[in-house]
Amino acid sequence: MKTSVAATLIVLVVLLIIGSMSLFVVDQRQKAIVFRLGEVVSIKSEPGLYWKLPVVEDVRYFDVRIHTVDADEPERFLTSEKKNVLVDSFVKWRISDVKQYYVSVGGDERRARDRLTKTVNDSLRAEFGKRTVHQVISGERDEIIELMRSKVDEDATKIGVKVLDVRLKRVDLTKEISDAVYRRMEAERKRVANELRSTGFADAEKIRADADRDREIIVAKAYGNAQKVKGDGDAQAAALYANSFKRDPEFYAYYRSLEAYRESFRNKSDLLILEPGSDFFKYMKTPRPGK
């Protein structure tokens, strides 16, 4: 009785071991290849529970999620101007054909990454070699990315990989070129500044000259008008004086004598030596001669 129970337990254990070796699970993040004595017999692309022959058949799993190839250090490339630029890029990819992936790179992710990195670098070297520094930095960057993505995807298809995206994270000039560019930019800015200063100085001189000329013209016109007004006033005053004095010449002579007295004896220290019978004193002797 005990022998039959033990035998039954042994059979059950063997069946469980054989069952565990016959079952395998593929989840949604994976695809699996079933090998029979090293030969591919089937590919499991859908998640679920599957059977295989124990011992004879083996299963290998492959991660079909999106992978990233990101260089540790920026790569150096030459432009058409023979100037070095530093490029930092990355590639997003995933396995599209598991069997081709296994046949091409042995299912080794490192080998696939190396293959993609080499393809990206070759594509970048070819595209950068056709363009100038300005074009690769800003002018045609999107075009370069699109061309590179197409080339890399075409090559990646040969190893069962689908390239989803290729991007240039950074395109920088080397220190030597950066210094040269900055010096050229500084010289250009100084040239423009000097040109603007010269133009401004010339404009200022022209404005100043025009203002001086306008001032001289305005002053000359004002002086001419003032002289004309003054002349008209003097003429009117002279006419008034003439009309007034014409009515009484004797009074005019008397008035003129008073003016002469006032001017001659303005200060107490003034001294005038004349003969007593001089005409200068005739109005002092007789204020109104002939009257």
Backbone bond lengths (Angstrom), bond angles and torsions (degrees), N, CA, C in turn:
res aa  C-N    CA-C-N  psi(-1)  N-CA   C-N-CA  omega(-1)  CA-C   N-CA-C  phi
1 M - - - 1.460 - - 1.531 111.00 -
2 K 1.331 115.04 -48.28 1.463 119.29 178.83 1.510 111.53 -63.45
3 T 1.324 115.84 -34.63 1.466 119.44 180.00 1.519 110.94 -65.96
4 S 1.320 118.21 -40.16 1.466 121.21 -179.66 1.516 111.00 -68.49
5 V 1.348 117.25 -37.41 1.480 120.32 178.19 1.519 110.17 -65.31
6 A 1.309 116.47 -43.85 1.462 120.50 179.36 1.517 110.75 -62.48
7 A 1.337 114.76 -42.09 1.463 118.75 179.53 1.525 110.65 -63.24
8 T 1.352 114.26 -40.41 1.474 118.07 178.58 1.523 110.98 -62.68
9 L 1.333 116.18 -44.00 1.474 119.84 179.24 1.523 110.87 -61.61
10 I 1.331 114.74 -41.86 1.467 118.17 179.52 1.510 110.98 -62.34
11 V 1.338 115.87 -42.70 1.472 119.93 179.43 1.522 110.78 -62.56
12 L 1.356 115.10 -41.87 1.464 119.04 179.27 1.526 111.81 -63.24
13 V 1.327 115.71 -43.23 1.467 119.74 179.27 1.516 110.30 -62.18
14 V 1.361 115.49 -43.26 1.472 119.39 179.20 1.519 110.96 -62.31
15 L 1.363 115.16 -41.89 1.464 119.42 179.36 1.532 111.25 -63.97
16 L 1.341 115.73 -40.48 1.472 119.43 177.75 1.527 110.94 -63.47
17 I 1.324 115.81 -42.59 1.471 118.82 179.14 1.516 110.57 -63.56
18 I 1.370 114.22 -44.63 1.473 117.99 179.37 1.526 110.03 -64.28
19 G 1.367 117.31 -38.89 1.458 121.03 178.92 1.518 111.65 -64.29
20 S 1.338 116.51 -42.41 1.467 119.88 179.31 1.523 111.34 -66.27
21 M 1.323 115.87 -33.32 1.466 119.40 178.45 1.519 111.23 -78.37
22 S 1.341 117.33 -15.57 1.461 120.74 -178.40 1.531 112.13 -94.51
23 L 1.325 117.70 -16.58 1.457 121.42 -177.93 1.531 110.94 -105.25
24 F 1.301 116.00 143.83 1.469 120.68 172.35 1.528 108.59 -148.46
25 V 1.303 115.37 154.38 1.463 121.97 -175.60 1.533 109.50 -117.92
26 V 1.307 114.75 135.23 1.467 121.92 174.10 1.529 107.47 -114.65
27 D 1.353 117.41 120.10 1.468 118.20 178.74 1.528 110.45 -92.90
28 Q 1.342 115.83 179.54 1.467 120.47 -172.05 1.520 112.96 -70.49
29 R 1.311 118.58 -11.85 1.467 121.26 -179.98 1.514 112.72 -93.22
30 Q 1.325 116.71 0.10 1.455 119.85 -171.11 1.527 111.93 -131.73
31 K 1.327 111.52 161.81 1.461 121.29 163.31 1.522 106.34 -128.83
32 A 1.323 115.61 155.64 1.467 118.89 -174.95 1.522 110.46 -132.52
33 I 1.326 115.00 147.39 1.462 122.14 173.54 1.527 108.19 -115.47
34 V 1.319 115.35 130.69 1.473 121.35 178.23 1.524 108.19 -98.62
35 F 1.336 115.41 123.38 1.461 122.03 179.88 1.539 109.23 -107.13
36 R 1.308 114.79 141.48 1.474 120.43 172.49 1.521 107.11 -122.14
37 L 1.313 113.71 108.10 1.475 120.43 -177.31 1.533 110.58 54.24
38 G 1.362 115.57 41.33 1.462 121.53 176.17 1.501 115.29 86.72
39 E 1.332 118.07 -4.58 1.467 121.26 -179.34 1.529 109.20 -104.88
40 V 1.321 116.32 137.72 1.461 121.22 179.80 1.526 108.86 -70.55
41 V 1.347 115.66 124.70 1.465 119.46 179.78 1.536 112.10 -113.59
42 S 1.334 117.41 -27.11 1.460 119.39 178.89 1.527 110.19 -161.11
43 I 1.336 114.05 158.87 1.467 121.48 177.74 1.517 107.99 -124.67
44 K 1.302 116.68 128.81 1.453 122.38 -179.58 1.533 108.20 -104.83
45 S 1.335 116.54 106.92 1.463 121.94 -176.95 1.514 113.02 -99.12
46 E 1.347 117.61 -20.20 1.452 121.22 -177.77 1.527 109.76 -101.17
47 P 1.331 116.27 142.71 1.472 117.95 177.47 1.529 111.66 -67.10
48 G 1.353 116.06 146.64 1.458 119.90 179.31 1.516 112.08 156.44
49 L 1.341 115.52 -172.28 1.466 123.14 179.91 1.524 108.66 -103.36
50 Y 1.358 116.52 130.28 1.462 121.07 -175.48 1.531 109.85 -129.81
51 W 1.377 113.24 160.95 1.468 121.60 177.57 1.519 109.52 -105.59
52 K 1.326 114.10 151.16 1.460 121.02 171.48 1.520 108.66 -149.16
53 L 1.319 115.02 159.97 1.467 119.40 177.95 1.524 108.97 -76.60
54 P 1.308 116.97 123.12 1.470 118.54 179.99 1.528 111.33 -63.46
55 V 1.308 115.26 149.04 1.465 124.87 177.55 1.524 111.50 68.85
56 V 1.311 117.66 -48.03 1.468 121.14 -176.17 1.524 111.26 -74.44
57 E 1.325 114.94 -41.52 1.468 119.21 -176.18 1.526 110.32 -106.12
58 D 1.325 114.36 147.89 1.462 121.76 -179.86 1.525 108.32 -131.23
59 V 1.315 116.29 154.42 1.483 121.86 -178.05 1.526 109.02 -123.76
60 R 1.370 113.08 138.75 1.466 118.46 175.57 1.523 107.70 -128.13
61 Y 1.332 114.93 133.82 1.469 120.71 -175.99 1.536 110.51 -101.76
62 F 1.339 113.72 148.55 1.461 120.45 179.07 1.531 109.11 -132.64
63 D 1.295 115.52 131.53 1.474 121.73 179.84 1.525 108.98 -77.59
64 V 1.331 117.18 118.42 1.470 121.39 -177.61 1.529 111.87 -102.31
65 R 1.327 116.72 14.17 1.458 119.10 174.87 1.538 109.66 -73.73
66 I 1.326 115.73 170.14 1.471 120.79 -178.69 1.523 109.11 -72.67
67 H 1.327 115.40 130.68 1.467 122.63 177.73 1.523 109.47 -109.84
68 T 1.304 115.20 159.65 1.475 120.95 -179.63 1.518 109.88 -125.91
69 V 1.323 115.07 130.90 1.468 121.07 171.46 1.521 106.77 -105.58
70 D 1.306 115.98 109.22 1.471 121.42 -176.84 1.525 108.19 -126.21
71 A 1.323 115.45 118.78 1.466 119.69 -176.81 1.522 110.80 -66.74
72 D 1.327 115.83 142.31 1.463 120.62 178.23 1.523 111.46 -69.91
73 E 1.325 116.28 -37.95 1.459 121.72 -178.17 1.528 109.07 -128.90
74 P 1.345 117.69 146.87 1.473 120.12 176.76 1.529 111.02 -61.82
75 E 1.326 115.87 143.39 1.453 121.51 177.89 1.527 109.60 -91.58
76 R 1.333 115.68 150.71 1.468 121.46 -179.29 1.529 109.10 -102.01
77 F 1.358 115.68 129.34 1.458 121.36 -179.80 1.527 109.44 -131.92
78 L 1.341 114.35 151.82 1.465 120.86 179.19 1.525 110.14 -97.53
79 T 1.336 116.03 137.74 1.460 121.01 174.64 1.527 109.57 -90.51
80 S 1.329 115.93 179.98 1.466 119.84 178.83 1.516 111.81 -66.47
81 E 1.346 116.65 -18.81 1.470 121.05 177.84 1.528 112.04 -88.33
82 K 1.323 115.81 6.85 1.473 121.95 -178.10 1.523 111.71 63.11
83 K 1.338 115.13 36.63 1.455 120.50 177.55 1.528 108.71 -114.45
84 N 1.321 115.65 140.09 1.455 121.03 -177.70 1.522 111.13 -82.77
85 V 1.323 114.95 139.42 1.469 121.06 171.72 1.521 108.25 -129.53
86 L 1.317 115.49 149.82 1.462 121.76 178.82 1.518 108.47 -101.58
87 V 1.336 116.02 125.47 1.465 121.61 -174.06 1.525 109.50 -121.31
88 D 1.318 114.89 127.86 1.463 121.76 175.73 1.525 107.19 -115.20
89 S 1.332 117.04 119.01 1.466 120.94 -174.31 1.525 110.02 -132.85
90 F 1.329 115.30 168.48 1.464 120.46 173.39 1.529 109.12 -147.43
91 V 1.344 114.76 158.37 1.465 121.93 -178.78 1.528 108.16 -129.90
92 K 1.335 115.94 133.83 1.460 121.94 173.79 1.536 107.76 -104.28
93 W 1.338 117.52 126.21 1.462 121.14 -176.03 1.529 110.72 -147.89
94 R 1.328 114.28 164.21 1.457 120.66 173.78 1.526 108.98 -153.41
95 I 1.320 115.52 164.08 1.466 121.27 -179.01 1.527 108.90 -76.12
96 S 1.319 115.91 126.84 1.467 120.35 177.75 1.528 111.67 -107.08
97 D 1.334 117.58 -36.06 1.466 122.27 -179.92 1.535 106.95 -125.72
98 V 1.332 114.97 101.33 1.469 119.41 -173.80 1.522 111.69 -62.82
99 K 1.318 117.80 -42.74 1.460 120.85 -178.37 1.522 110.87 -64.18
100 Q 1.339 117.09 -45.72 1.460 120.28 178.92 1.522 110.60 -64.28
101 Y 1.315 115.78 -37.67 1.471 121.27 177.90 1.520 110.27 -61.16
102 Y 1.326 116.58 -43.27 1.457 120.22 -179.89 1.527 111.11 -68.72
103 V 1.339 116.04 -42.48 1.473 119.64 -178.05 1.529 110.81 -66.53
104 S 1.350 117.26 -38.34 1.468 121.24 -173.22 1.522 112.68 -78.14
105 V 1.321 116.53 -47.80 1.469 119.17 -174.16 1.527 111.55 -120.66
106 G 1.351 116.70 11.58 1.457 119.62 178.62 1.513 112.86 67.47
107 G 1.348 116.93 19.11 1.466 119.90 -178.93 1.515 113.16 71.80
108 D 1.343 116.85 14.23 1.455 121.24 -177.83 1.536 108.94 -90.87
109 E 1.312 116.08 114.87 1.471 120.35 -178.40 1.522 111.58 -63.31
110 R 1.310 118.40 -36.13 1.461 121.55 179.61 1.516 111.19 -61.54
111 R 1.345 116.15 -43.10 1.468 119.76 177.93 1.522 111.34 -64.38
112 A 1.346 116.12 -38.70 1.469 119.43 178.15 1.529 110.39 -64.72
113 R 1.324 117.36 -41.57 1.469 121.32 178.73 1.525 110.50 -62.80
114 D 1.340 116.18 -42.87 1.469 119.48 179.19 1.528 111.01 -63.05
115 R 1.335 116.24 -39.98 1.469 120.49 179.31 1.529 110.53 -63.71
116 L 1.329 117.27 -44.95 1.462 120.85 -179.94 1.531 110.95 -66.68
117 T 1.328 116.90 -40.92 1.464 120.34 179.32 1.520 110.88 -61.24
118 K 1.339 116.54 -43.77 1.457 120.63 179.19 1.531 110.86 -63.31
119 T 1.328 117.01 -42.11 1.465 120.44 179.43 1.526 111.15 -64.11
120 V 1.332 116.32 -42.29 1.473 120.20 179.06 1.524 110.50 -63.15
121 N 1.307 116.83 -45.46 1.467 119.95 -178.89 1.522 111.47 -64.45
122 D 1.324 117.07 -40.73 1.467 120.04 177.74 1.531 111.02 -63.24
123 S 1.326 116.25 -41.55 1.462 120.00 179.63 1.519 111.20 -66.26
124 L 1.332 116.25 -43.04 1.463 119.72 178.68 1.520 111.77 -63.68
125 R 1.329 115.50 -41.78 1.465 119.34 179.76 1.528 110.83 -61.49
126 A 1.333 116.50 -40.82 1.465 120.20 179.68 1.522 111.42 -68.02
127 E 1.329 117.23 -43.63 1.463 120.22 -177.14 1.527 111.68 -72.21
128 F 1.319 117.60 -40.94 1.460 120.37 -179.64 1.523 111.16 -68.12
129 G 1.326 116.10 -31.99 1.462 119.45 179.92 1.514 113.23 -66.66
130 K 1.339 117.91 -15.64 1.466 121.77 179.59 1.532 112.43 -94.76
131 R 1.328 117.66 -7.31 1.461 119.89 -169.90 1.519 111.58 -126.76
132 T 1.350 114.35 162.33 1.458 121.15 177.90 1.528 109.81 -86.06
133 V 1.327 115.39 173.13 1.463 120.64 179.66 1.529 110.25 -60.49
134 H 1.317 116.58 -45.04 1.470 119.96 -179.13 1.526 111.27 -61.01
135 Q 1.310 116.49 -40.80 1.460 119.84 -178.13 1.520 111.99 -66.69
136 V 1.327 117.64 -41.74 1.468 119.33 -177.45 1.522 112.09 -74.94
137 I 1.332 117.16 -25.42 1.462 119.61 -178.68 1.520 111.10 -82.92
138 S 1.316 117.55 -42.73 1.465 118.36 -175.30 1.517 113.70 -137.75
139 G 1.320 117.41 -39.68 1.461 119.86 -169.90 1.512 115.41 -63.54
140 E 1.346 118.34 -47.75 1.468 121.38 -173.69 1.526 111.63 -127.12
141 R 1.289 116.44 32.34 1.461 120.36 -175.16 1.530 111.69 -64.84
142 D 1.324 116.95 -44.79 1.469 120.37 179.95 1.528 111.38 -63.08
143 E 1.323 115.54 -39.31 1.470 119.25 179.05 1.522 110.76 -64.52
144 I 1.319 116.95 -41.06 1.464 121.15 178.69 1.530 110.09 -61.92
145 I 1.316 116.99 -43.85 1.472 120.80 -179.21 1.520 110.85 -61.91
146 E 1.333 116.66 -43.16 1.464 119.84 -178.43 1.526 111.23 -66.24
147 L 1.335 117.10 -44.35 1.462 120.21 178.41 1.526 111.21 -62.80
148 M 1.314 115.55 -41.89 1.457 120.56 -179.40 1.526 110.75 -65.18
149 R 1.332 117.23 -41.78 1.459 120.30 179.23 1.532 111.31 -61.16
150 S 1.339 116.14 -41.31 1.470 119.80 179.84 1.530 111.11 -64.19
151 K 1.335 115.91 -44.50 1.463 119.44 -178.94 1.524 111.73 -66.08
152 V 1.318 116.37 -43.08 1.460 120.02 -178.21 1.529 110.33 -67.39
153 D 1.324 116.76 -39.77 1.466 119.85 179.64 1.527 111.01 -66.02
154 E 1.334 115.57 -37.86 1.470 119.26 178.56 1.523 111.34 -62.81
155 D 1.323 116.39 -41.71 1.459 119.62 178.96 1.526 111.30 -73.46
156 A 1.359 115.78 -35.61 1.459 119.04 -177.57 1.521 111.34 -67.32
157 T 1.328 117.50 -28.95 1.464 120.34 179.04 1.527 111.43 -59.50
158 K 1.328 117.07 -29.62 1.466 121.21 -178.82 1.520 112.41 -67.65
159 I 1.314 116.99 -20.40 1.471 119.48 179.47 1.522 110.56 -111.54
160 G 1.338 117.38 15.92 1.458 120.76 175.80 1.513 113.90 77.39
161 V 1.320 117.54 27.81 1.463 122.03 -177.20 1.522 109.62 -120.14
162 K 1.328 116.26 142.90 1.457 122.83 175.70 1.519 108.74 -109.27
163 V 1.346 116.15 121.71 1.461 120.85 177.37 1.520 108.62 -87.07
164 L 1.302 116.62 121.09 1.470 121.96 -177.91 1.517 112.88 -90.24
165 D 1.315 116.06 -35.71 1.468 118.46 -178.06 1.520 109.60 -161.24
166 V 1.324 114.39 147.45 1.458 122.11 173.69 1.530 106.87 -132.81
167 R 1.303 116.98 128.90 1.458 120.85 -177.20 1.520 111.03 -135.18
168 L 1.343 113.91 149.11 1.453 121.21 171.46 1.515 107.50 -100.37
169 K 1.311 116.55 107.46 1.460 119.50 -178.74 1.515 111.42 -70.31
170 R 1.328 115.80 -36.13 1.457 118.73 -175.72 1.518 109.13 -157.69
171 V 1.320 115.07 137.38 1.468 121.70 173.20 1.526 106.40 -127.95
172 D 1.321 115.95 108.78 1.460 121.37 -175.82 1.527 110.35 -118.83
173 L 1.303 114.01 153.93 1.456 120.00 172.16 1.522 109.04 -81.96
174 T 1.304 116.03 151.94 1.460 119.43 173.20 1.524 109.08 -69.37
175 K 1.309 115.90 164.35 1.472 120.11 -175.40 1.530 111.28 -59.31
176 E 1.347 116.72 -41.24 1.467 118.97 -178.51 1.530 110.67 -62.89
177 I 1.338 115.87 -45.55 1.467 119.38 -178.56 1.527 110.14 -69.71
178 S 1.337 116.83 -37.95 1.465 119.40 178.75 1.519 110.92 -59.83
179 D 1.341 115.95 -44.37 1.461 119.09 178.93 1.527 111.11 -62.03
180 A 1.334 116.25 -41.67 1.467 119.81 179.38 1.528 111.19 -65.37
181 V 1.340 115.84 -41.04 1.471 119.57 179.12 1.524 110.78 -64.93
182 Y 1.337 116.32 -43.30 1.460 119.51 179.40 1.527 111.12 -63.36
183 R 1.324 116.30 -40.09 1.467 119.06 178.40 1.523 110.80 -64.55
184 R 1.344 115.77 -41.62 1.462 118.93 177.99 1.527 111.31 -65.06
185 M 1.326 116.43 -41.30 1.469 119.84 177.55 1.527 110.79 -63.20
186 E 1.337 115.82 -41.46 1.462 119.28 179.56 1.524 110.89 -63.99
187 A 1.339 116.63 -44.01 1.465 120.13 178.09 1.527 111.34 -62.51
188 E 1.330 116.33 -39.88 1.468 120.40 178.96 1.519 110.87 -64.79
189 R 1.346 116.19 -43.08 1.462 119.60 178.73 1.535 111.16 -63.80
190 K 1.330 115.97 -39.88 1.461 119.17 178.49 1.526 110.72 -65.41
191 R 1.341 115.98 -39.92 1.456 118.93 178.86 1.526 111.16 -62.57
192 V 1.335 115.54 -44.11 1.463 119.44 178.73 1.522 110.64 -64.08
193 A 1.346 116.33 -41.31 1.463 119.69 179.65 1.530 111.14 -63.15
194 N 1.338 115.90 -44.08 1.464 118.91 178.57 1.524 111.66 -63.62
195 E 1.332 115.32 -39.03 1.470 119.28 178.02 1.523 110.84 -63.86
196 L 1.332 116.36 -41.60 1.467 119.86 178.38 1.529 111.01 -66.24
197 R 1.339 115.86 -40.28 1.460 118.42 177.58 1.527 111.32 -62.41
198 S 1.337 116.42 -43.90 1.468 120.13 179.45 1.527 110.71 -62.29
199 T 1.319 115.45 -44.60 1.470 118.99 178.90 1.524 110.63 -62.81
200 G 1.337 116.36 -42.80 1.460 119.54 178.53 1.508 112.48 -63.87
201 F 1.351 116.75 -40.78 1.464 120.28 178.67 1.528 110.78 -64.02
202 A 1.340 115.98 -42.29 1.466 119.22 179.17 1.529 110.55 -64.44
203 D 1.328 116.67 -42.38 1.469 119.52 178.00 1.522 110.76 -63.71
204 A 1.351 116.03 -41.23 1.465 119.37 179.42 1.526 111.14 -62.11
205 E 1.338 116.42 -43.23 1.467 119.94 178.59 1.516 110.99 -62.83
206 K 1.323 116.84 -40.68 1.464 120.29 178.88 1.533 110.58 -63.99
207 I 1.350 115.81 -45.01 1.467 119.35 178.65 1.522 110.93 -62.28
208 R 1.356 115.73 -42.22 1.460 120.11 179.92 1.529 110.95 -63.93
209 A 1.335 116.08 -42.44 1.469 119.82 179.16 1.530 111.03 -64.63
210 D 1.339 115.97 -41.98 1.470 119.26 177.95 1.525 110.78 -63.22
211 A 1.351 115.94 -41.18 1.467 119.24 179.40 1.529 111.46 -64.65
212 D 1.346 115.99 -42.60 1.473 119.06 178.33 1.528 111.12 -62.37
213 R 1.340 115.47 -42.09 1.465 118.68 179.29 1.530 111.28 -64.31
214 D 1.339 115.73 -43.29 1.462 118.95 178.25 1.531 111.13 -63.41
215 R 1.342 115.44 -39.13 1.471 118.53 178.74 1.519 111.51 -62.67
216 E 1.337 115.88 -45.05 1.462 119.45 179.25 1.521 110.92 -61.24
217 I 1.324 116.24 -41.10 1.468 119.49 179.96 1.524 110.60 -64.96
218 I 1.374 115.37 -43.68 1.471 119.09 -179.44 1.519 110.91 -64.62
219 V 1.348 116.47 -44.31 1.470 120.33 179.27 1.525 111.11 -62.67
220 A 1.339 116.34 -42.91 1.458 119.69 179.88 1.527 111.31 -63.20
221 K 1.355 115.78 -42.92 1.461 118.96 178.39 1.524 111.21 -64.86
222 A 1.342 115.87 -41.05 1.461 119.50 179.22 1.526 111.24 -64.69
223 Y 1.327 115.59 -41.90 1.467 119.09 179.33 1.528 110.95 -64.55
224 G 1.335 114.87 -41.07 1.472 118.50 177.85 1.519 111.18 -62.66
225 N 1.350 115.58 -44.40 1.469 118.65 178.37 1.519 111.37 -63.78
226 A 1.375 115.45 -40.80 1.467 119.08 178.87 1.526 111.26 -62.75
227 Q 1.325 115.86 -42.91 1.464 118.71 179.42 1.525 111.22 -65.31
228 K 1.309 115.73 -36.81 1.465 119.13 179.23 1.530 110.18 -66.12
229 V 1.373 115.24 -44.62 1.464 118.94 178.00 1.521 110.86 -63.10
230 K 1.338 115.95 -42.90 1.459 120.46 179.41 1.525 111.09 -63.04
231 G 1.348 114.91 -42.46 1.472 118.60 177.97 1.515 111.46 -62.33
232 D 1.356 115.11 -42.83 1.469 117.87 178.23 1.520 110.80 -62.98
233 G 1.334 116.70 -39.29 1.471 119.84 178.80 1.518 111.73 -65.76
234 D 1.349 114.50 -45.24 1.471 118.22 178.89 1.535 110.69 -61.41
235 A 1.333 114.82 -39.76 1.477 117.96 179.43 1.514 110.72 -64.25
236 Q 1.351 115.58 -42.68 1.463 118.52 178.96 1.520 110.92 -66.07
237 A 1.365 117.18 -39.76 1.467 119.94 178.28 1.529 110.62 -64.04
238 A 1.335 114.98 -43.92 1.467 118.29 179.32 1.521 111.36 -62.55
239 A 1.347 115.55 -38.96 1.465 118.63 178.67 1.525 111.19 -64.96
240 L 1.364 115.18 -40.15 1.463 118.49 178.13 1.524 111.36 -64.54
241 Y 1.377 113.88 -45.70 1.467 117.19 177.35 1.531 111.33 -58.85
242 A 1.312 114.83 -45.13 1.472 118.65 -177.94 1.520 111.81 -61.98
243 N 1.325 116.00 -43.34 1.468 119.67 179.61 1.518 111.58 -65.37
244 S 1.368 113.04 -39.70 1.469 116.82 -179.04 1.516 111.62 -67.47
245 F 1.333 116.41 -46.76 1.463 119.64 -175.87 1.521 112.57 -74.93
246 K 1.349 115.07 -21.64 1.457 118.19 179.48 1.533 110.60 -67.04
247 R 1.342 115.69 -28.91 1.457 119.13 -179.33 1.529 112.03 -70.60
248 D 1.359 116.45 -31.40 1.470 118.83 -179.08 1.524 108.68 -143.22
249 P 1.326 119.64 85.33 1.472 122.23 -178.48 1.514 112.62 -59.96
250 E 1.330 116.14 -33.66 1.466 119.47 -178.59 1.530 110.21 -66.00
251 F 1.336 115.43 -41.10 1.462 119.22 178.05 1.522 110.53 -63.92
252 Y 1.344 115.34 -38.49 1.465 119.42 178.43 1.521 110.71 -61.41
253 A 1.359 117.31 -42.42 1.472 121.43 178.67 1.516 109.76 -64.77
254 Y 1.351 115.52 -39.73 1.454 120.14 178.82 1.541 110.80 -64.18
255 Y 1.324 115.25 -45.01 1.480 120.56 179.27 1.515 110.76 -61.59
256 R 1.274 117.73 -41.14 1.467 121.88 179.27 1.533 110.54 -65.34
257 S 1.320 116.61 -37.13 1.471 119.36 178.96 1.524 110.16 -65.87
258 L 1.354 116.43 -41.53 1.464 119.23 177.73 1.529 111.29 -61.30
259 E 1.313 116.11 -41.07 1.464 119.83 176.83 1.519 110.70 -60.97
260 A 1.337 116.31 -40.28 1.472 120.42 179.54 1.513 110.35 -66.42
261 Y 1.361 118.57 -40.09 1.457 121.13 176.56 1.529 111.09 -60.64
262 R 1.339 114.68 -45.26 1.471 119.98 -177.35 1.523 110.80 -61.53
263 E 1.324 117.07 -43.79 1.460 121.07 -179.07 1.520 111.86 -71.39
264 S 1.351 116.56 -32.34 1.477 119.45 -176.04 1.514 111.60 -78.02
265 F 1.317 117.84 -36.16 1.472 121.44 -176.39 1.528 110.88 -113.89
266 R 1.341 116.18 48.15 1.461 120.75 -178.11 1.526 110.72 -68.40
267 N 1.356 117.85 -39.09 1.468 123.85 -179.92 1.520 110.07 -115.57
268 K 1.355 114.76 156.01 1.466 119.29 179.35 1.516 112.57 -66.58
269 S 1.306 114.69 -23.83 1.463 117.86 -178.05 1.519 112.93 -84.83
270 D 1.347 117.00 -4.11 1.467 119.08 -179.18 1.539 109.26 -67.77
271 L 1.319 115.59 142.49 1.478 122.23 -177.00 1.515 108.96 -134.12
272 L 1.316 116.04 129.92 1.463 121.33 -179.35 1.533 107.80 -132.98
273 I 1.309 115.51 124.94 1.479 120.35 -177.90 1.523 108.46 -108.59
274 L 1.339 115.29 117.18 1.469 121.11 -179.11 1.536 108.67 -142.35
275 E 1.299 116.61 162.55 1.470 121.01 174.38 1.518 108.74 -72.09
276 P 1.307 117.83 146.52 1.463 120.47 -178.41 1.521 112.96 -61.57
277 G 1.284 117.17 -27.47 1.460 119.32 -178.39 1.514 113.46 -93.63
278 S 1.319 117.08 15.80 1.463 120.41 -178.07 1.535 110.62 -69.77
279 D 1.365 115.42 149.77 1.466 121.12 179.46 1.524 112.03 -65.09
280 F 1.322 116.25 -14.79 1.455 119.38 -177.90 1.527 111.20 -63.97
281 F 1.369 115.99 -28.36 1.461 120.53 -176.06 1.522 113.34 -103.90
282 K 1.316 116.15 12.40 1.460 116.67 -172.82 1.531 111.49 -65.84
283 Y 1.336 119.00 -32.54 1.455 119.56 -179.81 1.522 112.23 -81.41
284 M 1.336 116.03 -15.81 1.465 118.73 172.23 1.530 110.82 -74.49
285 K 1.325 115.12 -33.20 1.467 119.80 179.47 1.534 109.91 -79.28
286 T 1.310 114.95 -47.17 1.472 120.90 -178.01 1.518 107.01 -132.50
287 P 1.372 119.67 100.97 1.462 121.29 -175.71 1.517 113.03 -56.22
288 R 1.321 118.22 -38.46 1.450 120.42 -178.61 1.517 108.58 -127.92
289 P 1.357 115.74 79.73 1.490 117.34 -178.55 1.516 109.80 -60.98
290 G 1.310 111.94 144.46 1.468 118.35 177.68 1.502 112.32 82.39
291 K 1.357 119.92 -2.28 1.454 122.16 -179.34 1.513 109.29 -115.66
